[in-house]
Amino acid sequence: MSAKYKSPSFLLPNELNTSTNPSLSEDRASNYSMDFDGSSQYIDVNYSLNGINSITYSAWIRPEQPSGNYGYIIAAGNYVPGYTMFSIGVRHDGSGNDRKLFLYAGTGGIINSNFQFTYGNWYHVTVVLTNSQDVDFYVNGNPQGSYTTPSPIVIAASSPTKIGVYSSSLYSYFKG
C-alpha cells in the first residue's frame, strides 16, 4: 500500500515546480512529499541493506502525533537472532524523549537525538551510520547527537526495507 499526496501544500521545499527547477520533468512519479495517515500507509522499498556497514538516511519530514508510541520513518531488517534492526523514527511515548528523532538498533536498543520536534512543521533529518556502530543525528543541518552502539548493527540478508512503518510486523506507522 502506498501513501498519497494531498495538495500543493505538500510540495517539497526544493521541488516547487518546473519553472523554478527546470531539471524536473513531467515524467517523474511525483514532485510531492508523501502524506502517511499513521495507521495503514507505507512504501515497500523491496531492497535489503544486508552487508551495509555505513549509510546515510536523509528525508524531509512533517511529523504529526502518531497513534502509538513510535512513528517509523524508515525501517530495515526483521528481528532475527544474531541480527539487528536499523530503524529511524519519531517517538511519542510520554517519556522525556517525546517528539525526538530516534534510531532503533535492535540489540543495541533505542538511541535518541537531542532535538525535539514541533508537530506540523517541516524538518530535514539525517542519520549517518559509519563502521556499523557510530551514529550521528542532524536536524536542519545542525548536529543533534553522536553515539556509538554497544554492538555492531548487522542486518539480516532477507530483511526488507520499508518507509513509513516498522518493517517486520507492519506496526508503528509514521504519521505526517
N, CA, C and O atoms as a DFTB+ gen file, in Angstrom:
704 C
 N C O
     1  1       0.849      -1.168       0.000
     2  2       0.000       0.000       0.000
     3  2       0.891       1.226       0.000
     4  3       1.943       1.225       0.640
     5  1       0.500       2.243      -0.687
     6  2       1.319       3.444      -0.724
     7  2       0.564       4.634      -0.158
     8  3      -0.666       4.659      -0.121
     9  1       1.327       5.608       0.276
    10  2       0.754       6.853       0.775
    11  2       0.452       7.750      -0.421
    12  3       0.919       7.485      -1.529
    13  1      -0.311       8.788      -0.207
    14  2      -0.703       9.682      -1.290
    15  2      -0.434      11.121      -0.897
    16  3      -0.474      11.476       0.282
    17  1      -0.162      11.940      -1.893
    18  2      -0.040      13.352      -1.599
    19  2      -1.419      13.973      -1.643
    20  3      -2.301      13.481      -2.346
    21  1      -1.614      15.057      -0.894
    22  2      -2.935      15.665      -0.794
    23  2      -3.098      16.931      -1.617
    24  3      -4.123      17.119      -2.271
    25  1      -2.100      17.797      -1.591
    26  2      -2.265      19.087      -2.251
    27  2      -0.908      19.718      -2.485
    28  3       0.103      19.216      -1.992
    29  1      -0.872      20.822      -3.237
    30  2       0.401      21.514      -3.436
    31  2       1.056      21.979      -2.140
    32  3       2.249      22.283      -2.147
    33  1       0.334      22.045      -1.046
    34  2       0.957      22.432       0.218
    35  2       1.959      21.379       0.683
    36  3       2.762      21.636       1.580
    37  1       1.913      20.191       0.070
    38  2       2.846      19.131       0.432
    39  2       4.033      19.057      -0.523
    40  3       4.763      18.066      -0.526
    41  1       4.235      20.105      -1.340
    42  2       5.416      20.141      -2.198
    43  2       6.661      20.187      -1.347
    44  3       6.697      20.872      -0.325
    45  1       7.677      19.466      -1.758
    46  2       8.954      19.545      -1.060
    47  2       9.543      20.926      -1.273
    48  3       9.371      21.502      -2.347
    49  1      10.230      21.473      -0.288
    50  2      10.752      22.833      -0.415
    51  2      11.663      23.050      -1.618
    52  3      11.689      24.160      -2.148
    53  1      12.399      22.062      -2.070
    54  2      13.306      22.248      -3.199
    55  2      12.721      21.772      -4.518
    56  3      13.441      21.715      -5.515
    57  1      11.459      21.434      -4.558
    58  2      10.829      20.951      -5.790
    59  2       9.525      21.677      -6.039
    60  3       8.486      21.044      -6.231
    61  1       9.568      23.000      -6.039
    62  2       8.338      23.756      -6.134
    63  2       7.631      23.594      -7.471
    64  3       6.424      23.354      -7.504
    65  1       8.360      23.722      -8.569
    66  2       7.751      23.478      -9.873
    67  2       8.821      23.486     -10.960
    68  3       9.974      23.828     -10.695
    69  1       8.443      23.112     -12.183
    70  2       9.423      23.017     -13.250
    71  2       9.935      24.378     -13.691
    72  3      11.028      24.459     -14.251
    73  1       9.188      25.447     -13.459
    74  2       9.683      26.765     -13.872
    75  2      10.808      27.245     -12.954
    76  3      11.688      27.980     -13.400
    77  1      10.796      26.843     -11.681
    78  2      11.875      27.235     -10.780
    79  2      12.982      26.196     -10.734
    80  3      14.094      26.493     -10.298
    81  1      12.688      24.974     -11.180
    82  2      13.692      23.922     -11.212
    83  2      13.553      23.186     -12.540
    84  3      12.877      22.160     -12.606
    85  1      14.188      23.699     -13.608
    86  2      13.999      23.114     -14.941
    87  2      14.478      21.675     -15.077
    88  3      14.155      21.019     -16.068
    89  1      15.237      21.167     -14.114
    90  2      15.679      19.776     -14.212
    91  2      14.535      18.801     -13.957
    92  3      14.650      17.615     -14.265
    93  1      13.442      19.290     -13.400
    94  2      12.287      18.422     -13.170
    95  2      11.549      18.213     -14.485
    96  3      11.517      19.107     -15.331
    97  1      10.960      17.041     -14.659
    98  2      10.189      16.783     -15.864
    99  2       8.862      16.151     -15.480
   100  3       8.700      15.651     -14.367
   101  1       7.929      16.176     -16.398
   102  2       6.610      15.646     -16.121
   103  2       6.595      14.134     -15.968
   104  3       5.634      13.582     -15.434
   105  1       7.637      13.455     -16.424
   106  2       7.624      12.006     -16.331
   107  2       8.072      11.509     -14.956
   108  3       8.155      10.298     -14.748
   109  1       8.357      12.387     -14.036
   110  2       8.697      11.966     -12.675
   111  2       7.447      11.428     -12.000
   112  3       6.333      11.841     -12.320
   113  1       7.634      10.513     -11.072
   114  2       6.489       9.927     -10.367
   115  2       5.718      10.998      -9.609
   116  3       4.488      11.024      -9.655
   117  1       6.422      11.876      -8.916
   118  2       5.760      12.935      -8.171
   119  2       6.788      13.929      -7.684
   120  3       7.892      13.547      -7.299
   121  1       6.441      15.182      -7.698
   122  2       7.272      16.217      -7.103
   123  2       6.774      16.532      -5.703
   124  3       7.170      17.535      -5.109
   125  1       5.924      15.695      -5.186
   126  2       5.280      15.935      -3.917
   127  2       5.846      15.029      -2.831
   128  3       6.393      13.961      -3.107
   129  1       5.703      15.473      -1.625
   130  2       6.021      14.610      -0.499
   131  2       4.865      13.644      -0.300
   132  3       3.799      13.805      -0.896
   133  1       5.077      12.654       0.528
   134  2       4.022      11.688       0.819
   135  2       3.359      12.060       2.133
   136  3       4.011      12.575       3.041
   137  1       2.085      11.803       2.231
   138  2       1.337      12.075       3.450
   139  2       0.883      10.732       4.009
   140  3      -0.055      10.124       3.494
   141  1       1.549      10.275       5.060
   142  2       1.225       8.990       5.668
   143  2       0.155       9.189       6.734
   144  3       0.258      10.104       7.552
   145  1      -0.870       8.344       6.733
   146  2      -2.002       8.517       7.650
   147  2      -1.751       8.016       9.067
   148  3      -2.571       8.260       9.953
   149  1      -0.635       7.320       9.304
   150  2      -0.313       6.854      10.650
   151  2      -1.026       5.576      11.057
   152  3      -0.900       5.136      12.200
   153  1      -1.783       4.963      10.125
   154  2      -2.492       3.746      10.509
   155  2      -2.369       2.603       9.509
   156  3      -2.526       1.446       9.898
   157  1      -2.091       2.884       8.228
   158  2      -2.030       1.779       7.280
   159  2      -1.149       2.049       6.071
   160  3      -0.957       1.135       5.268
   161  1      -0.611       3.223       5.895
   162  2       0.109       3.545       4.671
   163  2       1.619       3.453       4.850
   164  3       2.169       3.916       5.849
   165  1       2.271       2.855       3.876
   166  2       3.723       2.734       3.878
   167  2       4.192       2.465       2.458
   168  3       3.384       2.211       1.564
   169  1       5.497       2.522       2.256
   170  2       6.103       2.206       0.966
   171  2       7.043       1.023       1.173
   172  3       7.915       1.056       2.042
   173  1       6.860      -0.018       0.369
   174  2       7.727      -1.190       0.410
   175  2       8.858      -0.954      -0.586
   176  3       8.633      -0.952      -1.796
   177  1      10.071      -0.757      -0.079
   178  2      11.214      -0.470      -0.933
   179  2      11.680      -1.728      -1.663
   180  3      12.272      -1.640      -2.738
   181  1      11.417      -2.886      -1.087
   182  2      11.780      -4.169      -1.684
   183  2      13.284      -4.256      -1.944
   184  3      13.722      -4.692      -3.009
   185  1      14.061      -3.833      -0.953
   186  2      15.515      -3.860      -1.050
   187  2      16.082      -4.137       0.326
   188  3      15.637      -3.543       1.308
   189  1      17.050      -5.021       0.416
   190  2      17.687      -5.350       1.685
   191  2      18.983      -4.562       1.838
   192  3      19.707      -4.351       0.865
   193  1      19.267      -4.137       3.045
   194  2      20.516      -3.432       3.345
   195  2      21.575      -4.382       3.872
   196  3      22.527      -3.952       4.524
   197  1      21.419      -5.662       3.597
   198  2      22.374      -6.666       4.057
   199  2      23.800      -6.298       3.655
   200  3      24.059      -5.948       2.504
   201  1      24.717      -6.380       4.611
   202  2      26.122      -6.150       4.342
   203  2      26.564      -4.698       4.373
   204  3      27.757      -4.413       4.269
   205  1      25.621      -3.776       4.516
   206  2      25.979      -2.356       4.556
   207  2      26.400      -1.997       5.972
   208  3      25.658      -2.244       6.923
   209  1      27.586      -1.415       6.119
   210  2      28.020      -1.012       7.457
   211  2      28.140       0.500       7.601
   212  3      28.405       1.006       8.691
   213  1      27.942       1.220       6.494
   214  2      27.921       2.675       6.532
   215  2      26.832       3.152       5.581
   216  3      26.783       2.728       4.427
   217  1      25.956       4.035       6.064
   218  2      24.848       4.528       5.246
   219  2      24.379       5.864       5.812
   220  3      24.537       6.133       7.002
   221  1      23.804       6.692       4.955
   222  2      23.202       7.956       5.376
   223  2      21.742       7.949       4.947
   224  3      21.432       7.751       3.773
   225  1      20.851       8.166       5.905
   226  2      19.426       8.358       5.620
   227  2      19.154       9.843       5.711
   228  3      19.603      10.505       6.647
   229  1      18.419      10.372       4.742
   230  2      18.076      11.782       4.749
   231  2      16.655      11.928       4.241
   232  3      16.277      11.289       3.259
   233  1      15.867      12.758       4.897
   234  2      14.472      12.929       4.489
   235  2      13.934      14.266       4.986
   236  3      14.361      14.794       6.013
   237  1      12.984      14.793       4.220
   238  2      12.170      15.902       4.711
   239  2      10.959      15.266       5.384
   240  3      10.288      14.426       4.785
   241  1      10.676      15.659       6.623
   242  2       9.502      15.112       7.311
   243  2       8.681      16.252       7.907
   244  3       9.202      17.320       8.230
   245  1       7.409      15.998       8.038
   246  2       6.473      16.915       8.698
   247  2       5.660      16.056       9.674
   248  3       4.512      15.708       9.397
   249  1       6.273      15.717      10.830
   250  2       5.621      14.762      11.724
   251  2       4.357      15.309      12.382
   252  3       4.258      16.489      12.718
   253  1       3.403      14.409      12.550
   254  2       2.203      14.668      13.330
   255  2       2.195      13.644      14.460
   256  3       2.896      12.635      14.384
   257  1       1.421      13.891      15.491
   258  2       1.395      12.985      16.630
   259  2       0.937      11.602      16.194
   260  3      -0.168      11.453      15.674
   261  1       1.787      10.573      16.402
   262  2       1.405       9.218      15.989
   263  2       0.339       8.647      16.924
   264  3       0.148       9.123      18.042
   265  1      -0.344       7.620      16.439
   266  2      -1.363       6.983      17.266
   267  2      -0.746       6.083      18.329
   268  3      -1.393       5.783      19.332
   269  1       0.484       5.653      18.129
   270  2       1.167       4.805      19.101
   271  2       2.370       5.518      19.686
   272  3       2.467       6.744      19.638
   273  1       3.291       4.731      20.243
   274  2       4.474       5.302      20.886
   275  2       5.561       5.723      19.904
   276  3       6.384       6.581      20.223
   277  1       5.572       5.133      18.721
   278  2       6.626       5.397      17.755
   279  2       6.024       5.533      16.369
   280  3       5.042       4.868      16.042
   281  1       6.616       6.397      15.555
   282  2       6.254       6.513      14.154
   283  2       7.523       6.329      13.345
   284  3       8.384       7.209      13.339
   285  1       7.655       5.198      12.659
   286  2       8.893       4.885      11.937
   287  2       8.934       5.579      10.578
   288  3       8.007       5.453       9.778
   289  1      10.016       6.313      10.328
   290  2      10.232       6.969       9.043
   291  2      10.734       5.933       8.044
   292  3      10.228       5.849       6.925
   293  1      11.722       5.153       8.443
   294  2      12.264       4.085       7.604
   295  2      12.738       2.959       8.514
   296  3      13.257       3.205       9.603
   297  1      12.560       1.741       8.067
   298  2      12.978       0.580       8.862
   299  2      13.577      -0.464       7.941
   300  3      13.014      -0.797       6.898
   301  1      14.725      -0.972       8.345
   302  2      15.398      -2.023       7.581
   303  2      15.647      -3.194       8.506
   304  3      16.201      -3.026       9.593
   305  1      15.247      -4.362       8.090
   306  2      15.528      -5.565       8.862
   307  2      14.324      -6.118       9.594
   308  3      13.344      -5.417       9.846
   309  1      14.423      -7.374       9.923
   310  2      13.461      -8.074      10.767
   311  2      14.200      -8.540      12.001
   312  3      15.428      -8.627      11.996
   313  1      13.471      -8.841      13.055
   314  2      14.154      -9.395      14.211
   315  2      14.484     -10.847      13.900
   316  3      13.591     -11.683      13.766
   317  1      15.769     -11.136      13.788
   318  2      16.287     -12.477      13.549
   319  2      17.421     -12.668      14.545
   320  3      18.295     -11.805      14.626
   321  1      17.451     -13.768      15.315
   322  2      18.541     -13.953      16.277
   323  2      19.913     -13.774      15.628
   324  3      20.197     -14.349      14.577
   325  1      20.750     -12.975      16.266
   326  2      22.086     -12.700      15.748
   327  2      22.162     -11.478      14.835
   328  3      23.249     -11.060      14.437
   329  1      20.997     -10.907      14.503
   330  2      20.954      -9.737      13.629
   331  2      20.205      -8.624      14.350
   332  3      19.582      -8.848      15.388
   333  1      20.275      -7.431      13.791
   334  2      19.603      -6.300      14.413
   335  2      18.761      -5.546      13.398
   336  3      18.885      -5.747      12.189
   337  1      17.917      -4.689      13.905
   338  2      17.140      -3.768      13.078
   339  2      17.947      -2.489      12.920
   340  3      18.829      -2.205      13.730
   341  1      17.657      -1.734      11.903
   342  2      18.190      -0.386      11.751
   343  2      17.016       0.460      11.316
   344  3      16.688       0.515      10.131
   345  1      16.379       1.123      12.274
   346  2      15.141       1.841      12.010
   347  2      15.206       3.232      12.602
   348  3      15.793       3.442      13.663
   349  1      14.592       4.190      11.901
   350  2      14.599       5.586      12.327
   351  2      13.168       6.070      12.407
   352  3      12.353       5.767      11.535
   353  1      12.857       6.828      13.463
   354  2      11.508       7.339      13.606
   355  2      11.417       8.482      14.588
   356  3      12.423       9.043      15.021
   357  1      10.157       8.822      14.937
   358  2       9.850       9.873      15.901
   359  2       9.130       9.225      17.071
   360  3       8.174       8.474      16.878
   361  1       9.588       9.516      18.290
   362  2       8.978       8.944      19.500
   363  2       7.784       9.770      19.963
   364  3       7.746      10.987      19.781
   365  1       6.827       9.101      20.555
   366  2       5.724       9.754      21.254
   367  2       5.252       8.763      22.322
   368  3       4.195       8.146      22.190
   369  1       6.046       8.626      23.370
   370  2       5.745       7.595      24.365
   371  2       5.532       8.144      25.770
   372  3       5.532       7.383      26.737
   373  1       5.348       9.463      25.895
   374  2       5.075      10.039      27.206
   375  2       6.311      10.213      28.068
   376  3       6.216      10.668      29.207
   377  1       7.472       9.854      27.532
   378  2       8.706       9.990      28.303
   379  2       9.328      11.346      28.017
   380  3       8.772      12.144      27.262
   381  1      10.465      11.604      28.610
   382  2      11.197      12.826      28.326
   383  2      11.754      12.843      26.915
   384  3      12.332      13.845      26.494
   385  1      11.591      11.751      26.175
   386  2      12.087      11.663      24.804
   387  2      10.991      11.880      23.769
   388  3      11.193      11.613      22.585
   389  1       9.827      12.366      24.212
   390  2       8.737      12.648      23.279
   391  2       9.186      13.574      22.164
   392  3       9.960      14.505      22.386
   393  1       8.692      13.307      20.963
   394  2       8.927      14.132      19.777
   395  2      10.399      14.214      19.399
   396  3      10.837      15.209      18.820
   397  1      11.168      13.173      19.722
   398  2      12.578      13.141      19.352
   399  2      12.821      12.128      18.237
   400  3      12.171      11.085      18.166
   401  1      13.766      12.460      17.378
   402  2      14.225      11.535      16.359
   403  2      14.985      10.416      17.069
   404  3      15.788      10.683      17.964
   405  1      14.739       9.169      16.678
   406  2      15.434       8.058      17.325
   407  2      15.909       7.052      16.295
   408  3      15.422       6.996      15.165
   409  1      16.870       6.267      16.723
   410  2      17.363       5.128      15.959
   411  2      17.138       3.897      16.806
   412  3      17.560       3.844      17.961
   413  1      16.467       2.895      16.231
   414  2      16.335       1.607      16.901
   415  2      17.356       0.683      16.269
   416  3      17.273       0.355      15.086
   417  1      18.318       0.269      17.074
   418  2      19.422      -0.555      16.583
   419  2      19.303      -1.987      17.066
   420  3      20.317      -2.629      17.340
   421  1      18.080      -2.504      17.178
   422  2      17.869      -3.893      17.586
   423  2      18.471      -4.178      18.936
   424  3      18.055      -3.594      19.937
   425  1      19.449      -5.071      18.985
   426  2      20.058      -5.442      20.261
   427  2      20.788      -4.268      20.905
   428  3      21.089      -4.306      22.098
   429  1      21.079      -3.215      20.117
   430  2      21.717      -2.015      20.660
   431  2      20.739      -1.070      21.328
   432  3      21.151      -0.074      21.924
   433  1      19.444      -1.363      21.240
   434  2      18.428      -0.545      21.880
   435  2      18.070       0.698      21.091
   436  3      18.399       0.830      19.912
   437  1      17.380       1.611      21.778
   438  2      16.932       2.861      21.168
   439  2      17.905       3.969      21.535
   440  3      18.270       4.134      22.699
   441  1      18.320       4.726      20.525
   442  2      19.204       5.867      20.715
   443  2      18.421       7.104      20.300
   444  3      17.894       7.155      19.188
   445  1      18.337       8.100      21.176
   446  2      17.570       9.317      20.909
   447  2      18.476      10.476      20.525
   448  3      19.577      10.624      21.055
   449  1      17.995      11.296      19.595
   450  2      18.710      12.527      19.262
   451  2      18.430      13.556      20.356
   452  3      17.656      13.300      21.278
   453  1      19.062      14.709      20.244
   454  2      18.849      15.782      21.215
   455  2      17.702      16.698      20.829
   456  3      17.270      17.513      21.644
   457  1      17.194      16.587      19.601
   458  2      16.220      17.534      19.057
   459  2      14.787      17.104      19.359
   460  3      14.444      15.928      19.237
   461  1      13.956      18.065      19.752
   462  2      12.545      17.791      19.994
   463  2      11.708      18.514      18.933
   464  3      11.785      19.736      18.806
   465  1      10.905      17.752      18.168
   466  2      10.097      18.300      17.082
   467  2       8.881      19.037      17.601
   468  3       8.417      18.790      18.714
   469  1       8.368      19.946      16.782
   470  2       7.046      20.523      16.964
   471  2       6.194      19.910      15.870
   472  3       6.512      20.050      14.689
   473  1       5.119      19.233      16.241
   474  2       4.272      18.576      15.246
   475  2       3.720      19.598      14.262
   476  3       3.342      20.708      14.639
   477  1       3.680      19.197      12.984
   478  2       3.124      20.039      11.936
   479  2       4.138      20.925      11.229
   480  3       3.773      21.629      10.287
   481  1       5.399      20.915      11.652
   482  2       6.442      21.705      10.999
   483  2       7.329      20.806      10.143
   484  3       7.491      19.622      10.437
   485  1       7.906      21.377       9.076
   486  2       8.814      20.651       8.204
   487  2      10.214      20.646       8.787
   488  3      10.672      21.647       9.338
   489  1      10.898      19.503       8.660
   490  2      12.281      19.350       9.127
   491  2      13.045      18.504       8.119
   492  3      12.494      17.588       7.509
   493  1      14.323      18.826       7.956
   494  2      15.204      17.967       7.179
   495  2      16.006      17.149       8.186
   496  3      16.769      17.712       8.971
   497  1      15.841      15.827       8.172
   498  2      16.520      14.959       9.132
   499  2      17.522      14.072       8.399
   500  3      17.278      13.611       7.284
   501  1      18.648      13.849       9.055
   502  2      19.687      12.988       8.515
   503  2      20.244      12.135       9.644
   504  3      20.523      12.634      10.734
   505  1      20.402      10.851       9.375
   506  2      21.039       9.945      10.322
   507  2      22.160       9.245       9.564
   508  3      21.939       8.659       8.504
   509  1      23.365       9.314      10.120
   510  2      24.546       8.748       9.479
   511  2      25.065       7.589      10.328
   512  3      25.318       7.751      11.522
   513  1      25.220       6.430       9.711
   514  2      25.819       5.268      10.367
   515  2      27.163       5.014       9.697
   516  3      27.238       4.886       8.475
   517  1      28.228       4.939      10.501
   518  2      29.547       4.586       9.968
   519  2      30.133       3.453      10.797
   520  3      29.925       3.373      12.007
   521  1      30.865       2.588      10.125
   522  2      31.547       1.452      10.772
   523  2      30.602       0.577      11.595
   524  3      31.023      -0.002      12.596
   525  1      29.343       0.470      11.198
   526  2      28.326      -0.380      11.838
   527  2      27.970       0.012      13.268
   528  3      27.104      -0.625      13.869
   529  1      28.603       1.030      13.833
   530  2      28.329       1.368      15.232
   531  2      28.229       2.861      15.539
   532  3      27.593       3.238      16.524
   533  1      28.834       3.711      14.730
   534  2      28.847       5.141      15.031
   535  2      27.666       5.821      14.361
   536  3      27.481       5.705      13.150
   537  1      26.856       6.540      15.160
   538  2      25.622       7.159      14.683
   539  2      25.669       8.659      14.950
   540  3      25.986       9.093      16.057
   541  1      25.349       9.445      13.919
   542  2      25.253      10.898      14.049
   543  2      23.875      11.336      13.586
   544  3      23.404      10.907      12.533
   545  1      23.220      12.198      14.377
   546  2      21.910      12.756      14.041
   547  2      22.078      14.218      13.624
   548  3      22.874      14.952      14.209
   549  1      21.317      14.631      12.603
   550  2      21.262      16.033      12.188
   551  2      19.815      16.408      11.938
   552  3      19.049      15.612      11.394
   553  1      19.434      17.615      12.333
   554  2      18.114      18.150      12.022
   555  2      18.338      19.552      11.463
   556  3      18.962      20.399      12.103
   557  1      17.819      19.781      10.260
   558  2      18.010      21.049       9.553
   559  2      19.493      21.411       9.440
   560  3      19.861      22.583       9.521
   561  1      20.335      20.395       9.254
   562  2      21.762      20.598       9.073
   563  2      22.567      20.783      10.348
   564  3      23.792      20.892      10.295
   565  1      21.899      20.819      11.491
   566  2      22.588      21.024      12.772
   567  2      22.795      19.698      13.500
   568  3      21.866      18.895      13.583
   569  1      24.001      19.452      14.030
   570  2      24.252      18.208      14.778
   571  2      23.316      18.092      15.984
   572  3      23.102      19.060      16.713
   573  1      22.763      16.890      16.180
   574  2      21.836      16.652      17.288
   575  2      22.212      15.423      18.094
   576  3      21.352      14.796      18.713
   577  1      23.484      15.075      18.091
   578  2      23.969      13.972      18.901
   579  2      24.804      12.992      18.113
   580  3      24.523      12.711      16.948
   581  1      25.840      12.472      18.760
   582  2      26.705      11.427      18.205
   583  2      26.802      10.314      19.229
   584  3      27.008      10.570      20.415
   585  1      26.656       9.082      18.775
   586  2      26.610       7.938      19.675
   587  2      27.326       6.753      19.055
   588  3      27.505       6.681      17.839
   589  1      27.729       5.831      19.903
   590  2      28.271       4.554      19.453
   591  2      27.384       3.458      20.029
   592  3      27.170       3.401      21.240
   593  1      26.864       2.582      19.160
   594  2      26.010       1.492      19.633
   595  2      26.878       0.469      20.367
   596  3      28.053       0.312      20.035
   597  1      26.316      -0.229      21.360
   598  2      27.104      -1.191      22.128
   599  2      27.580      -2.393      21.319
   600  3      28.571      -3.031      21.674
   601  1      26.875      -2.702      20.232
   602  2      27.303      -3.805      19.364
   603  2      27.045      -3.391      17.919
   604  3      26.176      -2.556      17.668
   605  1      27.782      -3.958      16.965
   606  2      27.592      -3.588      15.556
   607  2      26.177      -3.906      15.067
   608  3      25.551      -4.872      15.504
   609  1      25.699      -3.076      14.159
   610  2      24.408      -3.305      13.513
   611  2      24.654      -4.220      12.319
   612  3      25.389      -3.859      11.399
   613  1      24.044      -5.404      12.330
   614  2      24.189      -6.386      11.256
   615  2      22.785      -6.739      10.787
   616  3      22.024      -7.359      11.531
   617  1      22.434      -6.356       9.572
   618  2      21.078      -6.563       9.064
   619  2      20.988      -7.910       8.345
   620  3      21.855      -8.259       7.544
   621  1      19.929      -8.657       8.646
   622  2      19.733      -9.980       8.043
   623  2      19.589      -9.883       6.522
   624  3      19.021      -8.921       6.005
   625  1      20.108     -10.885       5.816
   626  2      20.166     -10.864       4.348
   627  2      18.807     -10.707       3.675
   628  3      18.709     -10.017       2.660
   629  1      17.780     -11.312       4.199
   630  2      16.480     -11.278       3.537
   631  2      15.561     -10.197       4.101
   632  3      14.363     -10.190       3.817
   633  1      16.105      -9.301       4.883
   634  2      15.275      -8.302       5.551
   635  2      14.832      -7.201       4.602
   636  3      15.653      -6.634       3.881
   637  1      13.539      -6.894       4.596
   638  2      13.019      -5.837       3.733
   639  2      13.253      -4.450       4.332
   640  3      13.493      -4.307       5.531
   641  1      13.180      -3.448       3.482
   642  2      13.234      -2.059       3.928
   643  2      11.893      -1.427       3.597
   644  3      11.372      -1.606       2.496
   645  1      11.330      -0.684       4.553
   646  2      10.036      -0.036       4.350
   647  2      10.120       1.418       4.814
   648  3      10.861       1.745       5.741
   649  1       9.361       2.268       4.167
   650  2       9.262       3.672       4.550
   651  2       7.887       3.891       5.158
   652  3       6.872       3.548       4.552
   653  1       7.854       4.460       6.352
   654  2       6.597       4.804       6.989
   655  2       6.049       3.781       7.956
   656  3       4.934       3.942       8.452
   657  1       6.819       2.711       8.245
   658  2       6.325       1.669       9.146
   659  2       7.506       0.833       9.645
   660  3       8.544       0.750       8.988
   661  1       7.332       0.216      10.816
   662  2       8.293      -0.751      11.345
   663  2       8.227      -1.972      10.453
   664  3       7.147      -2.538      10.282
   665  1       9.334      -2.399       9.881
   666  2       9.288      -3.341       8.770
   667  2       8.885      -4.764       9.108
   668  3       8.262      -5.424       8.277
   669  1       9.210      -5.265      10.284
   670  2       8.985      -6.692      10.489
   671  2       7.538      -7.059      10.770
   672  3       7.117      -8.168      10.440
   673  1       6.772      -6.171      11.363
   674  2       5.413      -6.549      11.753
   675  2       4.343      -5.588      11.273
   676  3       3.173      -5.747      11.620
   677  1       4.721      -4.590      10.479
   678  2       3.772      -3.590       9.991
   679  2       2.993      -2.950      11.138
   680  3       1.764      -3.008      11.168
   681  1       3.699      -2.349      12.065
   682  2       3.079      -1.542      13.104
   683  2       3.954      -0.329      13.386
   684  3       5.067      -0.237      12.869
   685  1       3.477       0.578      14.176
   686  2       4.159       1.843      14.463
   687  2       4.331       2.662      13.184
   688  3       5.439       3.035      12.802
   689  1       3.201       2.926      12.542
   690  2       3.178       3.694      11.299
   691  2       3.541       5.159      11.555
   692  3       3.206       5.719      12.598
   693  1       4.231       5.770      10.585
   694  2       4.571       7.189      10.648
   695  2       3.353       8.007      10.256
   696  3       2.637       7.663       9.316
   697  1       3.123       9.091      10.983
   698  2       2.022       9.987      10.646
   699  2       2.609      11.349      10.316
   700  3       3.248      11.995      11.147
   701  1       2.374      11.762       9.084
   702  2       2.879      13.076       8.674
   703  2       3.250      13.072       7.213
   704  3       3.696      14.091       6.686
